[in-house]
Amino acid sequence: MVPGLLGLLGAAGAGLALAPALRALTYPFLVLTLLSLGRGWYLQLRVGSVTAWRRRSLAVLAASTLLAATLWGLRFAGLLGGRPF
């Protein structure tokens, strides 16, 4: 999809230059995602009282965790770009 969009803009070669960079950055982005979600879950579970804000933040955190797991699963299955290994 990205090379097609870049081709419309007249920069088809730029899409090919992005592929190795994205493959090399897969694992640092995965670590960043896991650290961010881990910190969010740690802070969510550390708070004791149940408030309306905590319930809403739990819903957002659960949805973002589900979305991240789905996108990373598709990435490592090779369905969202090339396989990283």
Backbone torsions as a table, in degrees:
resi	resn	phi	psi	omega
1	MET	NA	-44.2	-178.1
2	VAL	-64.7	-45.7	178.0
3	PRO	-61.3	-33.6	177.2
4	GLY	-65.0	-41.9	177.9
5	LEU	-67.8	-39.8	177.9
6	LEU	-67.3	-32.6	176.9
7	GLY	-64.2	-35.8	176.7
8	LEU	-64.7	-30.9	179.9
9	LEU	-87.2	-4.8	178.9
10	GLY	87.3	19.9	-178.1
11	ALA	-129.5	53.1	-176.6
12	ALA	-63.6	-34.9	179.6
13	GLY	-66.5	-27.0	-179.6
14	ALA	-67.6	-31.7	178.1
15	GLY	-65.7	-35.3	178.1
16	LEU	-71.1	-30.6	179.2
17	ALA	-73.1	-23.8	-179.9
18	LEU	-77.2	-27.1	-173.8
19	ALA	-59.2	-48.7	179.0
20	PRO	-64.5	-35.6	179.4
21	ALA	-66.0	-42.6	178.8
22	LEU	-65.8	-35.9	178.3
23	ARG	-67.6	-38.8	180.0
24	ALA	-72.0	-28.3	-178.0
25	LEU	-92.0	3.6	-178.1
26	THR	-59.1	-52.5	-175.7
27	TYR	-70.2	-39.0	173.7
28	PRO	-62.1	-38.2	176.9
29	PHE	-67.5	-35.3	176.9
30	LEU	-64.9	-43.1	178.6
31	VAL	-64.0	-41.9	177.9
32	LEU	-62.3	-41.0	178.4
33	THR	-63.7	-46.0	-179.3
34	LEU	-65.1	-39.7	177.4
35	LEU	-64.7	-42.6	-179.3
36	SER	-65.3	-46.8	179.3
37	LEU	-67.8	-37.9	177.8
38	GLY	-62.1	-41.6	177.5
39	ARG	-66.0	-39.8	177.8
40	GLY	-62.3	-44.6	178.5
41	TRP	-67.4	-38.0	178.0
42	TYR	-61.1	-48.0	179.8
43	LEU	-66.9	-35.0	179.9
44	GLN	-65.8	-42.5	-177.0
45	LEU	-80.0	-19.3	-178.8
46	ARG	-76.8	-29.9	-178.2
47	VAL	-72.4	134.0	-173.7
48	GLY	-87.8	-45.7	-172.8
49	SER	-79.5	147.7	178.5
50	VAL	-99.8	115.8	179.0
51	THR	-125.1	174.5	178.0
52	ALA	-64.9	-38.0	178.4
53	TRP	-64.5	-38.8	-179.3
54	ARG	-67.8	-39.3	178.2
55	ARG	-64.9	-41.4	178.7
56	ARG	-67.4	-41.9	179.7
57	SER	-67.4	-32.4	176.0
58	LEU	-65.4	-40.4	178.1
59	ALA	-64.4	-42.3	179.2
60	VAL	-66.7	-42.1	179.6
61	LEU	-65.3	-41.5	178.1
62	ALA	-65.2	-41.9	179.1
63	ALA	-65.8	-41.0	179.8
64	SER	-69.7	-33.8	175.8
65	THR	-66.2	-43.1	178.0
66	LEU	-63.7	-42.6	178.3
67	LEU	-64.6	-43.7	179.4
68	ALA	-63.6	-42.8	179.3
69	ALA	-63.4	-39.7	178.9
70	THR	-65.6	-48.2	-179.0
71	LEU	-64.9	-42.2	178.2
72	TRP	-68.2	-35.4	176.0
73	GLY	-63.1	-43.1	176.6
74	LEU	-65.0	-37.0	179.5
75	ARG	-64.3	-46.2	-177.6
76	PHE	-78.1	-17.7	174.6
77	ALA	-81.8	-10.0	179.7
78	GLY	86.0	10.6	-179.4
79	LEU	-91.7	-9.7	179.6
80	LEU	-127.7	79.1	-174.9
81	GLY	89.1	-177.1	178.8
82	GLY	-71.6	155.8	178.4
83	ARG	-66.3	138.7	-177.0
84	PRO	-75.5	-5.3	179.5
85	PHE	-132.4	NA	NA
